Amino acid sequence: MSQATVMERTPAARHFVASAASSVADGSRIGFENVSVTYGALTVLESLTLTVNPGEIVALIGPSGSGKTTALRAVAGFVRPSAGRILIGDRDVTHLAPYDRKTGMVVQNYALFPHMRVEENVAFGLRAHGANGDLIRKRVPECLAMVGMSAYAKRYPRELSGGQQQRVAIARALAPKPQVLLLDEPLSALDAQIRRSMLDELAKLHRDLPNLTVLYVTHDQSEALTLANHIGIMRDGKLKAFGESQSLFRHPPNRFAAEFLGRANLLPVSDLEPTDGQMARVRFGDVTLSAHNYHGVAASGDCLLCVRPHDFRFSHNAAEPNTISGTVISVQWQGDVHCITLNIGGEEVRMTSAPMSSPPRIGELISVYFNPAEVTLVPEDASHG
């Protein structure tokens, strides 16, 4: 069975879906209430307040050391908060042991027992929860069917590919019917092609288990944007931004969110003047530009203009509104796109376009423009988030 094969849906799998969905309701909500985690004088998570609603996938992203994995491990019970509370549903689980929290967890290195066959690995969690033999014999085939691994029940982990091992790890996490599924960079050890396939399968799994609440930790922004309903961006143990995935991408509230989620161009602009609705005019050098003032940046102040690389388009008329000119610094062909870096008013600006048969040359002066409704202003006083 190839890694790209869609998870099979046998009668056992369909029964598993129905039974798991009925076992999870409002009790699957995750709540962080001013949660801090410290190790001596070092604070690794600071006053995190966040709610993951039932049935949602929320992704926590951020650089290494940002606190995202600490937050997830605090939900799992492997890290004890120094302050604050963690709730699952209406239950305060802050001081409960991991096995009493009704969570399932999948980590990046699979963590399968090498001396156990696939079916034994999946049964392990059930045995740890005290399930009887009849329930184990019923649940293990259901879970393996759910992740398309029924044919591999008798194999050992060493006889499976990385993607297949991760499917088994997911089946093991789902076997006890957890209220919450915790995913700690589950795809980072896989190669790019298998990672894309597993993303599709995780999305399909969640469609089949719509009441299952998922907290997903990743350093890969594309995984977060593909899977998550909401995204939290963390740095230095603090939550720097949180919002619905598309809105957070289109309207980042600060510099760090804009640069980390999508590598936006941030141009320093001034002399903000409100126009119609949420639109505004600003000055970039000696050019007047229009943009969406989504965050209501105050008039007359300095701010940042957030323009994604794909928002720029080539202009053939320098007098066209929202047109700026710059010198080509580099041109890179990446198969499905050309990536071009420009020097515009002393700022390095990145843009992408569909592949071109005759891309611009290094040193060439070109003009580009953007749709004002597709870009946004970021307040300068929040730029360091």
Buried (B, 14 or more C-beta within 10 A) or exposed (E): EEBEEEBBBBEBBBBBBEEBBEBBEEBBBBBBBEBBBBEEEEBBBBBBEBBBBBBBBBBBBBEEEBBBBBBBBBBBBEBEBEBBBBBBBEBEBBEBEBEEBBBBBBBBBBEBEEEBBBBBBBBBBBBEBEBEEEBBEBBBBBBBBBBBBBEBBEBBBEEBBBBBBBBBBBBBBBBBBBBBBBBBBBBBBBEEEBBBBBBBBBEBBBEBBEBBBBBBBBBBBEBBBBBBBBBBBBBBBBBBBBBEBEEBBBBBBBBBBBBBBBEBBBBBBEBBEBEEEBBBBBBBBEBBBBBBBBBEBEEEBBBBBBBBBBBBEEBEEEEEEBBBBBBBBEBEEEEEBBBBBBEBBEBEBBBBBEEEEEBBEEEEEBBBBBEBEBBBBBBBEBBEB
